[in-house]
Amino acid sequence: MTTITESIDVDVDVSAAYDQWTQFESFPRFMEGVEEIRQIDDTHTHWRVGFGGAHREFDATITEQHPDERVAWKSDHGPTHAGVVTFHRLADAKTRVTAQFDIDPQGFVEKAGDKLGIVDNRVKGDLARFKQFIENRDGRPTGSWRGDVSPPGR
């Protein structure tokens, strides 16, 4: 299991950054290797991803979501993939976005990419592209979902 944590400051307000991140279907526009995400319902998504010629599909459940604070999810089956993204207001139009991903690389190519730091660099690049994506839209997200999802057991 590999844990990757990266942060980036974006020049938009916290609500815009959060709202854009709730638009899972837009992830392929800024996340390398994410080929498609379909939002099935408020808490379920279907992912199709690729890395080094290998392609995987899995379903994921949004396990926690609080407007302008955090979004967390985990895969339901297949490759282990879990993440939490938090949003911290730094100023009226500046937000720190921190992403933590837990992944379990599968196969030789993914394991080699992980050992060589390619996965870490990919996450850094994804956050940089997220910053560019939302800032180039003048802080106007492609949509939003402001529902609240409590973690399991609450």
N, C-alpha and C positions, 0 to 999 in steps of 0.2 A: 504494500500500500504506500502510495506517495501522497504527501500533502504539499500543496503549493499555495503560498499566500503572497499576494501582490496588491498594491494600492496605487491609485492615480487620483490627482485632483482635476476636476472638470469645472469649467467656467460656466456653470448653469446652476440654478437653484436646486435644492435637495429634492423637491417634488418632481421636477423635470427629469432628473437623473433616475430617481426611483421609478417613475411612470414608464420611462423607456425600458428599464430593465424588466418590467412586468410583461413586456411584449416579446415573449419567447420566440414567436415566429419570425421576428426580425434578426435574431442572432446570426443567421448565415451572412448577413450584411457586414458584420464586423468580427465574427469569430471564425478563425481559420480552422478548417476541418469539420465544421458543423455544416452539413449539407442541407438539412431540413429539420425543423421542429414543428410539430402540429400540436396545437392546444386542443385537447379532447374535451375538457371541461375546466371548471375553476381551479382544480388541484391536480389534474393529470395531463401529461404531455407525452408525445412520442418523438424520439430523437433518431436521426440518421446521421452518423458521423464517419469520417474517414481519416486515416493517418498512415502515411507511407504505403499506400496501395491497399491497405486493409480497410474494410468497411464493416460497421457494426450498427445494429438497431437495438433500441431498448426503450422501455416505458419508464417514466419517472413520476414521482409524486411530490408535489409541493408540500413540504412538511411544516413550514412556518412562513408566515408572511404578515408583516406589520407595515402599513403605509409610512413611507419616508424613513424607515428604519432598517428593514431587513427582508430578504427573500432566501429561503433555504429549500433544497430539494434533494432527493436521493433516487437512484435507479431502483426499479422494482425487481428486475431480473437481469440476466446477462452480465456485462462488465460492470464492476463496481464503479459507480460515479456518483459523487455527492458534492454539493456545493452550498455555500452561504455567501451572500453578498450583503454588505452593510453600507449604509449611507450616513455620512456625518457632515452636518452643516458647518462650514468654515466661515462663511460670510453670506450676504444676501444672494450673491450669484457665484458662489464657489462651494463645491461639495467634494469631499473625499469619498471615493468608492473603493472599498476593500473587498477583494474576492479571495475566498479560500476554497480550494477544490481538493477533494480526496479521490484519487483514481487508483485503479489496480491495472497497470499495463498488462495486456495480453499478447502473447506471441513474441517472437524474436525482435521484430522491427519496433514494436511499441516499447519493449523493455530496453532495447538499445537507445532509442530516442530519449527515454527517461534518464538513463545513466549519463548520456551526453549533454543533458540540460536542455534538450530541444523542447520538452514539454514546458519547462519554466519560461523559456523564451517565447513560446507560443502564447502563454497566458499574458505575459507583458505586452506582447503585440496586440492581443485581443483587447486589452484595456486601453491601449493607445488608440486603436481603431474605434472603440466605443466613444472615447473622448472626442475624436474627430467627427464621428457620426452625429452625436448630439449637439456639439458646438456648431457644426455646419448647418444644423437645422435651427439655429438661433434659439436653442433651448426648448424647441417645440417637439415633444415626443410624438411618435407615430400613433400613440394610443395610451391607454392606462387601464389598470385594474386596481381599485383602491380597497378591495375586500381584505378582511383580516382572517388569517388562518392560524389557529393556536397549535402549538406542538402536540404530538400525540400524548395522551395521558392527562391533558388539562381540560 
